[in-house]
């Protein structure tokens, strides 16, 4: 996939993951958009890696299968991120 496709998939996956989990680390504005995109791209990478290891295939282009893998990866990443942040802050978040 090209860089622009990764950014688009990341933005959509990060946005959907934040909707599913309610909120997110980014907030509103340009900072929130960038963090949402980064979480989505990282989720797509993680989801693609796990998908290949389990034999389901790779992330290839902007399609429904790729988006599902990316969203699942982004959700997993946000769950881990929130668990780490909550643990470090003593449960305040």
C-alpha positions in Angstrom: 0.0 0.0 0.0 1.1 3.5 -0.7 1.7 6.1 2.0 -1.6 8.0 1.3 -3.6 4.7 1.5 -2.0 3.9 4.9 -2.9 7.4 6.1 -6.5 7.1 4.9 -6.9 3.6 6.4 -5.3 4.8 9.6 -7.6 7.8 9.9 -10.7 5.7 9.3 -9.6 2.8 11.5 -8.6 5.1 14.3 -11.8 7.0 14.2 -13.9 3.9 14.2 -11.9 2.4 17.1 -12.4 5.6 19.1 -16.1 5.5 18.4 -16.3 1.9 19.5 -14.4 2.4 22.7 -15.7 5.9 23.4 -13.3 8.8 23.1 -9.6 8.5 22.8 -6.3 10.0 23.7 -6.3 12.6 21.0 -9.0 15.1 21.8 -10.4 17.6 19.3 -8.5 19.5 16.7 -5.4 18.9 14.6 -3.7 17.1 17.5 -6.6 14.7 17.8 -6.7 14.1 14.1 -2.9 13.3 14.0 -3.1 11.0 17.0 -6.2 9.3 15.6 -4.4 8.7 12.4 -1.3 7.4 14.1 -3.3 5.0 16.3 -5.1 3.8 13.2 -1.9 3.2 11.2 -0.3 1.5 14.1 -3.4 -0.6 14.5 -3.3 -1.5 10.9 0.3 -2.6 11.2 -0.4 -4.7 14.3 -3.7 -6.1 12.9 -1.9 -7.0 9.6 0.9 -8.7 11.5 -1.5 -10.7 13.7 -3.6 -11.5 10.6 -0.6 -12.9 8.7 0.6 -14.9 11.7 -2.9 -16.5 12.1 -3.1 -17.2 8.3 -5.8 -14.8 7.4 -3.8 -12.8 4.9 -2.1 -9.4 4.7 -3.4 -5.9 4.6 -3.7 -5.0 0.9 -5.2 -1.7 -0.3 -8.3 0.1 0.9 -11.0 -2.5 1.1 -13.5 -3.9 3.7 -11.2 -6.7 4.8 -8.2 -4.4 5.3 -10.4 -1.9 7.2 -11.7 -4.6 9.6 -8.2 -5.8 10.3 -7.0 -2.2 10.9 -10.0 -1.4 13.2 -9.4 -4.6 15.2 -5.7 -3.7 15.6 -6.5 -0.1 16.5 -9.1 -1.3 19.1 -6.5 -3.7 20.6 -3.9 -0.9 20.7 -6.2 1.5 22.4 -7.2 -1.1 25.0 -3.5 -1.7 25.8 -2.7 2.0 25.8 -5.6 2.8 28.2 -4.6 -0.1 30.5 -1.0 1.2 30.7 -2.0 4.8 31.2 -4.6 3.8 33.9 -2.0 1.7 35.7 0.6 4.4 35.7 -1.8 7.1 36.8 -3.3 5.0 39.6 -6.7 4.6 38.0 -7.5 8.3 37.5 -8.3 7.9 33.8 
